[in-house]
Amino acid sequence: MTDAEILTLVDRLERCLLAKEEFHHRDHLTVVVVYLYTSDLETAMNRMRSSLKRFAAHHGVTGLCHETLTRFWLQQVETRLDRSQYLEQSVKNIREQLSDKNLAFEYYSRERIESQEAREMWLQPDLKEL
């Protein structure tokens, strides 16, 4: 993806111009990279939460807003993000390193991650430390 394509994806998410079927795991990662590229973890988390809630409400989707999973993925990107690289290269590297969307299950049991509590607030992993 070029920088222009990356920024267009973020813009389309934020303005709800993507169909719900167009927003995949790799796109979540791309948006997270952009948000973290220019801000700290908490600011990026607030922006991601806001974008996902707006997108979900626009499309009438439930389950997209999951506090624990959102924070988990932001933390995973944050630990791997090299801000000295160009945005395009950063996105490419993160998408390669975090391509397995089931990575959270190495850290969380299915019961914990699927709980209502995990949806509403940050929960620490119960299988392996971050």
N, C-alpha and C positions, 0 to 999 in steps of 0.2 A: 504494500500500500504506500502511496505517496503521502507527503504531509497534507496536501490538499484533500485527498480522499479520507484521511484520518479525521481531519477537522470537519469535513462535511458529514461524516458519520456522527460525530458528537453533536453537531448542530441539528441533524435530522432527528436524533434521539430526543434532544432537549425540546424541540418544537413538535414532537410527536408526529413526524412525517414518515416514520418507518412503520410498516405493517408489523404486527406482533410476530409474524413468522420470519421476518427479516432480521431479528435481533437475536444472535446466537452467542454462545460462550465466548468465542474469539472476539466478538464485538464488545461484550462486557469488558474483556481484558483491555481492549483498545481504548475504551472510554476511561477506564481506571488509569491507564498509563498517562493519558492527557491530563486528567485531574491531578494526579500525583506529580507530574512533570513540573507543574507550576505552583504547587502548594504543599502544605504539610498534610499528614495523615488525617487529622480531624476535619480540616477544611474540605479535603477530597471526599471524606466519608459523608459529610453533610451534603455536598453537591451531588454525590452519587445517589444517596437516599432520596433526595428531592427529585432528581431526574427519573429514577425508577418508579417512585410513587405517582408522578405526573403521567408517565408512560402507561403504567398499569391502569390508572383511573381512566385515561383516554380510551384505552382498548377494553375496559371492563374485565381485566385479567386479575385473578386472585393468585396469591402465592409468589408473585414476582418480588415482592418486598419482604426480604428475610434478613433481619438484622445480623444474625450470627454469620450467615454465609457471605453477606456483603462485606462485613468487616474481615472475615477470613481471607477473601480474595484480595482485598485491598492490602492487607498485611503481606500476603504472598508476593504481590507485585512490588510493594515497597522494599522488601528485602532483596529483590533481584534487580531493581531498576537502576540503570546507570545513566544519570542525568547529564553526563559529559558526552553522551552519544547524541546524534541527531534523532529527532522524534521518530522518523521512519525506521531507523535501526533499532531504537528502543522497543517500539511496538513489535517489530519482527522477532526480536529476541524473547520478549515476554510471551508472545503467542506460541513460540516453540517450546519454551521452558514450562509453560503452564497449560499445555494443550489438553491434558487429562482432566476433564470436568468432574471426575469422581475423586480427585485428590483429597477433598475434604473428608472422605470416608476413611482415610488413613489416620485421621485425627479424631473423628467423631463417630460414635455409634449411630446407626440409622435411627434408633429410638430418640436419642438426644437431638439430632439435627432436625428431625421431623416434628419435634414437640412445639406446641404453641409458644412456650417460653422462649425457645430459640428464635422463633420468628419475630418476637416482640423486643427482645433484648439480647445483648452480647452474652454468650455463654462460653466458658473456657472448654477446650477439648477434653474428652473423657478417655481417649485411647492413647494419645501421644502428645507431648508438649510441643508447642509451636517454637 
